[in-house]
Amino acid sequence: MPAALKGRARRLTRADADTFNPALPQGLGERVVQWQAAHGRHGLPWQGTRDPYRVWLSEIMLQQTQVATVLGYYGRFLERFPDVRALAAAPLNDVLALWSGLGYYSRARHLHRCAQQVVAVHAGQFPTDSAALATLPGIGRSTAAAIAAFCFGERVAILDGNVKRVLTRTLGFGGDLADAAQERALWDRAQALLPAQGIESYTQGLMDLGAQVCTLRRPACLMCPLAPDCVARAQGKPESYPVKTRRLKRGRREHALLWLVQDGRVWLHQRPPRGVWAGLWSLPDWPDLAALRALVGTWPGAGRELAAVEHALTHFDWTLRPLHWELPPALPPSEQAALDAQLPAGGRWHTRAQALAAGLPAPVRKLLLAQSLRT
């Protein structure tokens, strides 16, 4: 971001935001609707329905996840949980198992809680307006607006990451979105731009523009229906928007993983209900490989260290160093009990099929699947 733009963003107040392109583009909504009809995405499995359960599920899955990834999960999820009552009645472990590999597992936990609340408080029917939808677990203002627009035709603005990018570039909105007042100002602009009709197509069109045309890097401005009014394009610096000066500082961690097998079974433990991979079944981890080597060095059997796995999470990059150790198929009961007692609490032995059916973090699932291919 240019230094001048950073300084300007820091000095902005909410009133200052109105100095950015005070005359809103005329006919913007209608152009987006027309573009979506001709060039937007059509035929996705969650389109063409007004069932709030299906739309809600897609919106939650699509948060921070690409459409191509969501497609497979969406179908499997609906097959197992065809409606909100089925989801609410399911054990959380079953929900996490189907979510395994999709990432951001708090979404799955919120999804389960939300389904239970819809059943318990709303008799299995989703509220029909965005304000009420936003009171449900895991449903923020933008997601609530998307559900209300697609399912109930409510004339209400969304403001997810793609839409923020489209609107800030088009309007030349230089307010720092790390500031709540500036974000509220952008919400006001988004609401003022809504077309009188066609809210469903307009909402989908803004999403599609952000995903396909007004991309984070190298936006295809020549293909954009909003190009004639786009301030960022006229300035020649679309990548400078949106402005958000407060960025998350990433950390780095490193742990050792114990991949313990015996007689075709793998030992997994369920992680605590809070923290990284909360509630998922995983290989147990140790603070460092030296401590893990010292532990298994007293055990029967044999093992080897595997190549490190690099895994990126929201707040940090994680280096995982697996140590594969295979115990003899059978040990005297007292020796087996003494060995099991050295493992973290909350664990048990799983057959390979049981392990792969559980809610596993993506790196652990990949390790187990790779082993399956070798055996």
Secondary structure, 3 states (H helix, E strand, C coil): CCHHHHHHHHHCCCHHHHHCCCCCCCCHHHHHHHHHHHHCCCCCCCCCCCCHHHHHHHHHHHCCCCHHHHHHHHHHHHHHCCCHHHHHHCCHHHHHHHHCCCCCCHHHHHHHHHHHHHHHHHCCCCCCCHHHHCCCCCCCHHHHHHHHHHHHCCCCCCCCHHHHHHHHHHHCCCCCCCCHHHHHHHHHHHHHCCCCCCHHHHHHHHHHHHHHCCCCCCCCHHHCCCHHHCHHHHHCCHHHCCCCCCCCCCEEEEEEEEEEEECCEEEEEECCCCCCCCCCEECCEECCHHHHHHHHCCCCCEEEECCCEEEECCCEEEEEEEEEEEECCCCCHHHHHHHHCCCCCCEEEEEHHHHHHCCCCHHHHHHHHHHHHHC
